[in-house]
Amino acid sequence: MLYHPSIAKLLWFSNLTIAATAFTTPHNRRCTRSVCNPLLHQSSDQEAVLTTSSSTVDNADDVAATDDLTTNKRQKPLWMKCINAVVPSKVTALNEAVAMVANVSREEANNLIEMGAVWARMDMLTDDDVLDQYYGTDYSAHMQYADFPSGWGSGNDGLNQEEEEEEESLDDYIERQMSLRYRRILTPSTITPGTDIRVYPHPRRFPSCYEFADQNRLLYEDTTFVVVDKPPMLPTQPEPSNYEECCPGCVNLLMGPFTTIEGQPVQRPLICHRVDSCVGGCVVLSKDGNGQKVFTELQRERKIKKLYKAVTTAPVPLGMHVHWMWKELTARGQTGGTACQFVSHIPPVSRKKAKSWIRCVLEVVECKPISIDKNAGHGYDPGDKQHYQSTIRLVTGRKHQVRAQLASLGCPLIRDTLYEPIGGLTLEKLEEEANEEMMDEAMKSVRVPTEPIGLQAHAILFAGVKAKAGTPWWGEGDAVVGVSTASKAAPVTDKTDPYADYTTTASGMKYLITKEGDGAVPSAGQTVKAHYTGWLDSFDSPKKFDSSRTQGRPLIFKVGTGQVIRGWDESFSTMKVGERRKIILPSRLGYGDRGAGNVIPGGATLYFDVELLDAL
């Protein structure tokens, strides 16, 4: 595996950060051990370092524990606590065993079971078990599978083990592997004595779930799909201690019953994609496993269009933004490194190295100054800062993509305490030693949001389905008269600058679209056909060094794989078929300090007129 030097520094910083340790599932948490003895349970309570944090974050969002850096004690929210126990002999009623473990009444034990706060160990996990858990609709059994941890079965985190301060002990490894064999029990039932059970005595609650009682949040329904307007601070996936208060559970409870195309009742709709807990807006659910597969295939073929509304205190540059995330840090199930995602603005230097990165593309189609009413009941005080609302077209879908990309541009979302401290910081800046102290301080400040952030999944379009979310929590985004987005975004440009009308990307490339395209944007690795003409010094210079138009033969290459210079990869990754533009590339996006033969000197700025003819 290719290991990037910036990632090593990123992991080093994560050892100092408060939000570095992720607790995403019950399967990687160390639980209190009990043998159904209330006295043991009470003793373990006294030994545990607990708080009553009301943080409400999606369990897929790198839920972070809190480390006291001065005392080196980790403080866990109360809902993170779980108790492992063994059902004693002569006890066959599950609620009796749970009552003994959690030191509660049988009625309270029944409530814990029905909420999904009780797990039992299974003997083995077969392929059929996995398929039944993911696509099954048979709800007759007493025990039902909950969602496995994200990335289950994907192996290690992909990072060099030598970079970790402590190696995992054999006992810890065995415990972690054995814990993967737990499944959730959802109905009071009988249980075999000697069975290992796991109980969360203080389930995590999500009161925003009950906003689904408003039927206006049902945006669309047909025989296969259901689209809802998810309120912020509600997870799309079940939490380990709470199976009901999540998007599928509450949609089913408060908006159902639903029926399939065959007229069969839907026991519980299936989630088709994820939206961060702190983000509200459009979420698609399926009535059966087939709809889930269809949606996944549409995503793979990029036939799903998503629009987001975002609010920042700095104007976001318009146009297409192409950034890169380190692939292993975005893998599902990843629990190492930081809770936030860093991006690079510099494309990989070669096709081989590109395999270790994933491309993130979004287009900012509008950015306007708005006013936010602090008395609207949302609890947010805008102060005297100017706020901006952007409309964003998501081209690729990555974890935290909008949040990470806007932060890297110096425009973090309001209330996004996970990304505000690292605003303007990118992976390539980690290579500069002068930035280490700044990064250190920034990473100490990151926190998982406990309030809705300035982002809404505003609209979604796929397979003839159109859905649009309601008003976001910050209001309609009424425009402010007399405030110029452009004047806030950059210093006033010199009117004598012949390239003043060009857009400058984060990498330093300048471009001007001279002909709009009407085709699709090529995906990474897709073969494209293009025309080009290149100059040194300027577009009007007599130093034209190459042209496919003169040769009468378009260039064919795979975009985003390092087959061409970096500036070309960046430019063609954001162009539509049929589009023509002029681009100006600094030397680092061209041939660098070495140049190319006797034609292009080292350090030369390159001027190209390029046209995307086709994507094959």
C-alpha positions in Angstrom: 0.0 0.0 0.0 1.2 3.5 -0.8 1.7 5.4 2.5 1.6 9.2 2.3 3.9 11.1 4.6 1.1 13.6 5.5 -1.0 10.7 6.9 1.7 9.9 9.4 1.6 13.4 10.7 -2.2 13.4 10.7 -2.2 10.3 12.9 0.4 11.9 15.2 -1.8 14.9 15.6 -4.8 12.6 16.3 -3.0 11.2 19.4 -3.2 14.7 20.8 -6.8 15.5 19.9 -9.8 15.2 22.1 -11.9 13.7 19.3 -9.4 11.1 18.0 -10.8 8.0 19.7 -13.9 6.7 17.9 -16.6 4.5 19.4 -18.8 3.7 16.4 -20.4 0.4 17.4 -20.9 -1.8 20.5 -18.3 -4.1 19.0 -15.3 -2.0 19.7 -16.2 -0.8 23.1 -14.9 -2.3 26.3 -17.9 -3.2 28.5 -18.2 -3.7 32.2 -18.2 -7.5 33.0 -20.9 -8.9 35.2 -22.4 -12.3 36.1 -25.9 -11.0 36.7 -25.0 -9.8 40.2 -26.5 -6.5 41.1 -23.7 -5.8 43.6 -21.1 -6.3 40.9 -23.0 -4.0 38.7 -23.2 -1.3 41.4 -19.4 -1.7 42.0 -18.6 -1.3 38.4 -20.7 1.9 38.3 -18.6 3.4 41.0 -15.4 2.6 39.1 -16.5 3.9 35.7 -15.7 7.5 34.8 -19.0 8.7 33.3 -20.7 11.9 32.3 -24.3 12.6 31.3 -23.5 14.1 27.9 -26.5 14.7 25.7 -24.5 14.6 22.5 -26.6 13.4 19.6 -24.5 12.1 16.8 -24.9 9.5 14.2 -23.0 6.3 15.2 -21.6 6.3 11.7 -20.1 9.8 12.3 -17.1 8.8 14.4 -18.7 9.3 17.8 -15.8 10.5 19.9 -15.1 9.9 23.6 -13.6 12.8 25.6 -10.0 12.6 26.9 -8.9 14.8 29.8 -5.4 15.6 28.6 -4.3 16.7 32.0 -5.4 13.7 34.0 -5.3 11.2 31.1 -8.8 9.9 32.0 -11.3 9.2 29.4 -14.8 10.4 30.1 -17.5 8.4 28.3 -21.1 9.6 27.9 -23.5 7.5 30.0 -25.1 6.0 26.9 -21.7 4.5 25.9 -21.7 2.2 28.9 -22.6 -1.4 28.4 -22.5 -4.4 30.6 -21.4 -7.9 29.6 -23.0 -10.8 31.6 -23.7 -14.5 31.5 -27.2 -15.7 32.0 -27.1 -17.9 35.1 -28.6 -21.4 35.4 -32.3 -21.7 36.1 -32.9 -18.3 34.5 -34.7 -18.7 31.1 -36.7 -15.4 30.9 -34.7 -12.7 29.1 -36.3 -9.9 31.0 -35.4 -11.5 34.3 -31.7 -11.7 33.2 -31.7 -8.1 31.9 -33.3 -6.9 35.1 -30.6 -8.6 37.2 -27.8 -7.2 35.0 -29.1 -3.6 34.8 -30.6 -3.6 38.3 -34.0 -2.5 37.0 -37.5 -3.8 37.2 -38.8 -6.4 34.7 -41.0 -3.7 33.1 -38.0 -1.5 32.6 -36.1 -4.5 31.3 -38.8 -5.1 28.7 -38.5 -1.5 27.6 -34.7 -1.9 27.2 -35.3 -5.1 25.1 -37.9 -3.5 22.9 -35.7 -0.4 22.3 -32.9 -2.6 21.1 -30.5 -2.1 24.1 -29.9 -5.8 24.6 -27.6 -8.1 22.6 -26.9 -11.8 22.8 -23.9 -13.8 21.5 -24.5 -16.1 18.5 -22.5 -19.3 17.9 -21.6 -18.7 14.3 -22.1 -16.3 11.4 -22.8 -17.8 8.0 -23.2 -16.2 4.6 -26.9 -16.8 4.9 -27.0 -14.9 8.2 -25.3 -11.9 6.6 -27.7 -11.9 3.7 -30.7 -12.3 5.9 -29.5 -9.4 8.1 -29.1 -7.1 5.1 -31.9 -8.0 2.8 -34.2 -10.3 4.9 -37.9 -9.5 5.5 -38.6 -12.4 7.9 -39.4 -10.9 11.2 -40.9 -14.0 12.9 -37.9 -15.0 14.9 -37.4 -13.9 18.5 -33.9 -12.6 17.7 -33.2 -10.2 14.9 -30.0 -8.8 13.5 -29.3 -5.2 13.9 -27.0 -3.3 11.5 -23.4 -4.7 11.6 -20.7 -2.1 12.3 -20.0 -0.1 9.2 -17.2 -1.7 7.3 -17.7 -5.0 8.9 -15.4 -7.6 7.5 -13.2 -5.0 5.7 -10.0 -5.8 7.6 -7.7 -3.4 9.3 -7.7 0.3 9.0 -5.1 0.2 6.2 -2.5 2.2 8.1 1.0 1.1 9.0 0.8 -0.6 12.3 4.3 0.7 13.1 2.8 4.2 13.4 0.6 3.2 16.3 1.8 3.8 19.8 0.4 0.6 21.2 -0.1 -2.8 19.5 -3.3 -4.6 20.1 -2.8 -7.4 22.7 -3.9 -11.0 22.0 -6.6 -10.7 24.7 -7.9 -7.5 23.2 -7.9 -9.1 19.7 -9.8 -12.2 20.9 -12.3 -10.0 22.7 -12.9 -7.8 19.7 -13.3 -10.8 17.3 -15.7 -12.5 19.7 -17.7 -9.3 20.1 -18.5 -9.4 16.4 -20.7 -12.4 17.1 -23.4 -10.4 19.0 -26.8 -9.8 17.7 -29.6 -7.7 19.0 -32.7 -9.1 20.7 -35.8 -7.0 20.0 -38.6 -9.0 21.7 -38.9 -10.3 25.3 -38.3 -14.0 24.9 -36.8 -17.0 26.5 -33.0 -17.4 26.6 -30.7 -20.3 27.2 -28.8 -20.3 30.6 -25.1 -19.6 30.0 -25.7 -17.3 27.0 -23.5 -14.2 26.9 -25.6 -11.0 26.8 -24.7 -7.4 26.5 -27.0 -4.7 28.0 -26.9 -0.9 27.6 -28.7 0.3 30.7 -28.9 3.9 29.6 -30.0 3.9 25.9 -29.1 6.9 23.9 -32.2 9.0 23.0 -33.0 11.0 19.9 -36.1 13.2 20.6 -36.0 14.8 17.2 -37.2 11.4 15.9 -40.7 12.3 16.8 -40.8 15.2 14.4 -41.8 12.6 11.8 -45.3 12.9 13.3 -45.6 15.8 10.9 -46.8 14.2 7.7 -45.3 17.0 5.7 -42.0 15.3 6.2 -43.1 12.5 3.9 -41.9 13.9 0.6 -42.5 11.0 -1.7 -43.8 7.5 -1.8 -44.3 4.9 -4.5 -44.4 1.1 -4.6 -40.7 0.8 -4.0 -39.3 4.0 -2.4 -40.1 6.4 0.4 -38.4 9.8 0.6 -38.5 11.7 3.9 -37.3 15.1 5.2 -35.1 13.9 8.1 -34.8 16.3 11.0 -31.3 17.2 12.2 -29.8 15.4 15.2 -31.3 12.0 14.2 -29.1 9.1 12.9 -30.0 7.3 9.7 -28.6 4.0 11.2 -29.6 2.4 14.5 -27.5 3.3 17.5 -26.1 0.3 19.4 -28.3 1.1 22.4 -31.3 2.2 20.5 -32.8 0.4 17.5 -36.1 2.4 17.3 -35.2 6.1 17.4 -33.5 6.4 14.0 -34.7 7.3 10.6 -36.1 3.8 9.5 -37.6 3.1 12.9 -39.4 6.4 13.4 -40.5 6.6 9.7 -42.1 3.2 10.2 -43.7 4.0 13.5 -45.0 7.5 12.8 -45.6 7.5 9.0 -46.5 3.8 8.3 -47.8 1.4 7.7 -46.3 0.9 4.2 -47.0 -1.8 1.7 -44.8 -3.4 -1.0 -45.8 -3.6 -4.7 -47.3 -7.0 -3.9 -49.4 -5.5 -1.2 -47.4 -7.0 1.6 -46.9 -5.0 4.8 -43.5 -3.4 5.3 -42.2 -4.3 8.7 -39.4 -1.7 8.6 -38.2 0.3 5.6 -34.5 -0.1 4.6 -32.1 2.9 4.4 -30.6 3.5 1.0 -27.9 6.0 1.8 -26.5 7.9 4.8 -26.8 11.5 5.8 -24.9 12.8 8.8 -26.8 12.9 12.1 -26.3 16.7 12.4 -27.6 17.3 8.9 -31.3 17.4 8.0 -33.0 16.9 4.6 -33.8 14.3 2.0 -33.3 10.6 2.9 -34.3 7.7 0.7 -35.7 4.5 2.1 -36.7 1.3 0.3 -39.7 -0.9 1.0 -37.6 -4.0 0.2 -34.1 -5.3 -0.5 -34.6 -5.0 -4.2 -35.1 -1.3 -4.1 -32.0 -1.0 -2.0 -30.0 -2.8 -4.7 -31.5 -0.6 -7.4 -30.6 2.6 -5.6 -27.0 1.3 -5.0 -26.6 0.6 -8.7 -27.9 4.1 -9.6 -25.3 5.6 -7.2 -22.6 3.5 -8.9 -23.7 4.7 -12.3 -23.9 8.3 -11.0 -27.6 8.6 -12.0 -28.6 10.2 -8.7 -28.6 14.0 -8.5 -28.3 15.7 -5.1 -28.4 19.3 -4.1 -27.3 20.7 -0.8 -27.9 24.1 0.9 -24.9 25.2 3.0 -24.4 28.3 5.3 -21.0 29.8 6.0 -19.6 33.0 7.3 -17.3 33.3 4.3 -18.3 33.3 0.6 -17.7 30.0 -1.1 -16.0 30.3 -4.5 -18.3 29.4 -7.4 -17.6 26.6 -9.8 -16.4 23.0 -9.7 -14.1 22.0 -6.9 -12.0 18.8 -7.2 -10.2 17.6 -4.1 -8.7 14.3 -3.0 -9.1 12.3 0.2 -6.7 9.6 1.4 -8.6 6.4 0.6 -7.9 4.4 3.7 -9.2 7.1 6.0 -12.6 7.1 4.4 -13.2 3.3 4.5 -16.3 2.1 6.2 -15.4 0.8 9.6 -12.3 2.9 9.9 -11.6 3.7 13.6 -8.0 5.0 13.4 -6.9 8.6 12.8 -9.0 11.7 13.2 -12.8 12.0 13.3 -12.6 14.7 10.6 -11.6 14.2 7.0 -8.7 16.1 5.6 -8.4 16.7 1.8 -5.7 17.6 -0.6 -6.0 20.2 -3.3 -3.1 18.7 -5.3 -3.9 15.8 -7.6 -1.8 12.6 -7.2 1.4 12.8 -9.1 1.0 9.5 -10.9 -1.5 6.9 -11.9 0.0 4.4 -9.4 -0.3 6.8 -6.5 -3.8 7.8 -7.5 -5.0 4.4 -6.4 -4.5 5.4 -2.8 -6.7 8.5 -3.2 -10.4 9.1 -3.9 -11.6 12.0 -5.9 -14.2 14.4 -4.4 -16.1 16.7 -6.7 -18.8 19.2 -6.0 -20.0 22.3 -7.9 -21.0 25.5 -6.1 -23.7 26.9 -8.4 -24.8 29.9 -6.2 -23.5 31.8 -3.2 -25.5 34.7 -1.8 -25.4 36.8 1.3 -28.3 36.1 3.7 -29.7 37.2 7.0 -30.5 34.8 9.9 -33.1 35.7 12.5 -31.7 35.0 15.9 -35.2 35.0 17.4 -36.5 32.3 15.2 -36.2 29.6 17.9 -33.2 27.7 16.6 -30.9 29.0 19.3 -28.2 30.3 16.9 -27.0 33.9 17.2 -25.5 35.1 14.0 -24.0 38.2 15.7 -22.7 40.9 13.4 -21.1 38.4 10.9 -22.3 38.3 7.3 -23.6 34.9 6.4 -23.7 33.2 3.0 -26.0 30.5 1.7 -24.6 28.3 -1.1 -26.4 25.9 -3.4 -24.1 22.9 -4.0 -24.4 20.1 -6.6 -22.8 16.9 -5.3 -21.0 15.1 -8.0 -19.4 12.4 -5.9 -20.6 11.1 -2.5 -18.0 10.7 0.2 -18.1 10.7 4.0 -18.3 14.3 5.2 -17.5 15.4 1.7 -19.3 18.8 1.7 -18.1 19.6 5.2 -14.5 18.7 4.5 -14.2 20.4 1.1 -15.8 23.7 2.2 -13.6 23.7 5.3 -10.5 23.2 3.2 -11.5 26.2 1.2 -11.6 28.3 4.3 -15.4 28.3 4.4 -16.5 25.9 7.2 -20.2 25.4 7.9 -21.7 27.3 10.8 -22.0 25.2 14.0 -19.7 22.5 12.5 -17.4 22.1 15.5 -15.7 19.2 13.8 -14.4 21.2 10.9 -14.4 24.9 12.0 -11.1 24.5 13.8 -9.4 23.1 10.7 -10.8 25.7 8.3 -8.3 26.4 5.5 -6.0 23.4 6.4 -5.3 20.7 3.8 -3.2 17.6 3.7 -0.4 19.1 1.7 0.1 21.8 4.4 0.9 19.0 6.9 4.2 18.5 4.9 5.3 22.0 6.1 6.9 21.8 9.5 5.9 25.4 10.2 2.2 24.3 10.2 2.6 21.5 12.8 2.0 23.7 15.9 -1.0 25.3 14.2 -2.4 21.9 13.2 -1.7 20.6 16.8 -3.8 23.4 18.3 -6.6 23.0 15.7 -6.9 19.3 16.3 -7.2 19.8 20.0 -10.3 21.9 19.4 -12.3 19.6 17.1 -15.6 18.3 18.6 -18.4 16.3 17.1 -21.4 18.7 16.7 -24.1 18.5 19.3 -26.4 20.9 17.4 -27.7 21.1 13.8 -25.0 22.4 11.5 -25.4 24.7 8.5 -26.1 22.0 5.9 -29.2 20.5 4.4 -29.7 17.7 1.9 -32.0 20.0 0.0 -33.2 17.9 -3.0 -32.7 14.6 -4.7 -33.5 13.3 -8.2 -33.3 9.7 -9.4 -35.2 7.3 -11.6 -38.1 9.7 -12.1 -38.3 10.5 -8.4 -38.1 14.2 -7.4 -38.1 15.3 -3.8 -37.3 18.6 -2.1 -36.9 19.2 1.6 -38.7 21.9 3.6 -37.3 25.0 5.1 -33.9 24.4 6.8 -33.5 25.3 10.5 -31.8 28.6 9.7 -34.8 29.8 7.7 -35.5 30.7 4.0 -32.1 32.3 3.5 -33.5 35.8 2.6 -30.9 37.7 0.5 -29.2 40.7 1.9 -29.4 43.7 -0.5 -26.2 45.6 -1.2 -23.7 42.9 -0.2 -21.5 41.6 -3.0 -20.3 38.0 -2.7 -17.4 38.7 -5.1 -16.1 41.6 -3.2 -16.0 39.5 0.0 -14.5 36.5 -1.7 -11.3 38.1 -3.0 -9.4 41.4 -3.1 -10.4 43.9 -5.8 -8.6 42.8 -9.0 -6.5 45.1 -11.2 -8.6 46.1 -14.2 -5.5 45.9 -16.3 -5.1 42.2 -15.5 -6.0 40.4 -18.7 -7.0 37.3 -16.7 -9.2 39.1 -14.1 -12.3 37.3 -15.4 -10.7 33.8 -14.9 -11.7 31.6 -12.0 -8.8 30.5 -9.7 -9.1 27.1 -8.1 -7.6 26.1 -4.8 -4.6 24.5 -6.6 -3.7 27.7 -8.3 -5.1 26.8 -11.8 -7.0 29.6 -13.6 -9.6 28.9 -16.2 -12.2 30.6 -18.4 -15.0 28.7 -20.0 -15.3 29.9 -23.6 -18.0 27.4 -24.7 -20.5 25.7 -22.4 -20.8 21.9 -22.6 -24.1 20.0 -22.4 -22.8 16.5 -21.7 -21.8 14.6 -18.6 -18.7 15.2 -16.4 -16.3 12.2 -16.8 -15.6 10.0 -13.8 -12.1 9.1 -12.6 -10.6 6.5 -14.8 -12.9 7.2 -17.7 -11.4 7.5 -21.2 -11.9 10.9 -22.8 -11.1 12.4 -26.2 -9.9 16.0 -26.2 -8.4 18.8 -28.4 -5.8 21.1 -27.1 -3.3 23.9 -28.0 -0.5 24.9 -25.7 1.6 28.1 -25.4 4.4 29.5 -23.3 4.2 33.1 -21.9 0.6 33.8 -23.0 -2.3 32.8 -25.2 -1.1 35.4 -27.8 2.5 34.3 -27.6 4.2 33.0 -30.8 5.7 30.2 -28.5 3.0 27.6 -29.4 4.7 24.3 -28.4 2.0 21.7 -29.3 -1.5 21.4 -30.8 -3.7 18.4 -31.5 -5.8 20.7 -33.8 -2.8 21.3 -36.0 -2.1 17.6 -36.1 -5.8 16.8 -36.8 -5.8 14.1 -34.2 -7.5 14.4 -30.8 -5.7 13.1 -27.7 -7.3 10.1 -25.9 -6.4 9.4 -22.3 -7.9 8.3 -19.0 -8.8 11.3 -16.8 -7.8 11.4 -13.1 -5.3 8.6 -13.3 -2.0 10.5 -13.7 -1.6 9.7 -17.4 -1.4 13.5 -18.1 0.0 16.5 -16.2 -1.8 17.4 -12.9 -3.5 20.5 -14.3 -5.1 18.5 -17.1 -6.4 15.9 -14.7 -7.9 18.7 -12.6 -9.4 20.6 -15.5 -10.9 17.6 -17.4 -12.3 16.2 -14.2 -14.6 19.2 -13.9 -15.5 19.8 -17.6 -18.7 18.7 -19.3 -18.6 17.0 -22.7 -18.7 19.7 -25.3 -17.1 22.3 -23.0 -14.1 24.4 -24.1 -12.0 26.5 -21.8 -8.7 28.3 -21.5 -6.5 27.2 -18.6 -3.4 28.7 -17.0 -1.3 26.2 -15.1 1.5 27.1 -12.7 4.6 25.0 -13.1 3.7 22.6 -10.2 0.6 21.6 -12.2 2.6 21.2 -15.4 6.2 20.0 -15.7 7.6 21.5 -12.5 11.1 22.7 -12.1 12.5 20.0 -14.5 10.6 21.1 -17.5 10.1 18.9 -20.6 13.0 18.3 -22.9 14.2 21.4 -24.9 10.6 22.6 -25.4 9.3 23.6 -22.0 11.8 25.1 -19.5 11.7 24.4 -15.8 9.3 26.5 -13.8 7.3 27.5 -16.9 3.7 28.6 -16.6 1.6 26.8 -19.3 -1.3 28.3 -21.3 -3.8 25.8 -22.9 -6.9 26.0 -25.0 -8.7 22.7 -24.3 -11.9 21.1 -25.4 -13.6 17.9 -24.1 -14.9 16.2 -27.2 -16.3 13.0 -25.8 -16.2 10.7 -22.8 -15.9 7.1 -24.0 
